[in-house]
Amino acid sequence: MHLNDASKDTIVPMATLNTLFAIFAASNPEAMKQKLAASQTKFPFLSKATSNDSWLVIAPNVVTTQELSDALGITDGSVSGAVVVRVENYFGRASTDIWEWIGAKLGVPLGHEI
């Protein structure tokens, strides 16, 4: 494939239904854990703890970092202080269950268990 030849086929990345977020450095990890477990927000999401004060969160593509922060009580500090990051790429070494969870949840309509 030639990048400058418009007559050739191009590769179009597939869109995923969801976005991966990381929440870390929670100042009140127990309260954040309870809020994530309750999952009563304006949008569906899934979460997985990666340490005592850090989580991975899968939310719909339309959700911004501020909306997730607002929904979890981070922005106003009503639940916990923390950092919310939208993850565009990821790489590293972690336990197999983390990689399997990310792979399984990114492309699944939220609200449907697999």
N, C-alpha and C positions, 0 to 999 in steps of 0.2 A: 504494500500500500504506500502510495506517495502522498505525503502531507500537503503538498502544493497542487495536487491534481484533483480538482473538484469533480471530475468524471469518475473517479474511483470510489468504491464503497468507503464509508467512514464508520468508525466505531463510536457508538453512542452509549454512554454509561447508563445502566439500568437504575431507575429511581427506586428507593426503598420507601415503604409506607411510613416508616418511623425514623426518629433521630435518637442517637445515643448521647446522653449527658453524663457528666461526672459531678458528683457532689462530694466535697471533701472539707476537712478541717471544721467539722460541726462543733460549735461551742457547747451544745447540749445534745450529745449523741442519743440519749435515751428518748428525749422528746421528739427528735427527728425520726428515730426508728418508729415510734408510735404514729407519727403523722404519715409516714410512708406506708405503714401497714393499714391505716384507715383509708387511704387513697380516695378521700372524698373531695375531689377538686372539680373544676369546670371541664376537665378533659381526662380521658383515661390514661393511665401509665402503669408501668411495671418497674419494680426496683429489685436490686440485688446488693446486699451488703458485701463490701470487699475488705473492710476492716471495721474496727469499733466506731470510727467517725467518718467513714466514706462509703458511698454507694454509687452504683451505676443505675441510671434511669433510662428507660425507653419511653418516649412520648411521641405523639404524632408530629410529622414534619412541620406543621404550621405553628407549633409551640416555640416561643423564644425563651432564651435563658431568663429574661426578666419575668415572663409569665410563669415559668416553673418556680422561680424564686418567690414570687408573690403567692402562688398557690400553696407553697409549702411553709409559709410563714417565716421565710428567711429575710426577705426585703425589709419588713418592718420589725424583725427580731422577735415576733410574738411566739415563735416556736424555738428557733435557734439561729445563731449566726452560722454562716457557712459560705463556701465558694461554689458557684454553679458554673460549669463549663460545658459548652456544646462541643462534642467531639466530632471533628470532620474526618480524621484519620486515626488509626490506632495501630500499635505494634508493640511487642514486648514479650515478656515471659511471665506467665501466671498459671494458676492451676487450670486444668482442663475444663472444670465446670464453668469457669468464667468465660472462656472462649466459646464453649458450647451454648451457654446462655445468650451471649451476644448474637451468635450466628442464628440461633433459633428464633429470637424475639424481634430482630430488626425488620424482617419482612412479613410478619404476621399481623393481621388486623387486630388491634387491641380490643380486649374484651372476649377474645376467643382463645381458649387454652389449647396448647398443642401437646 
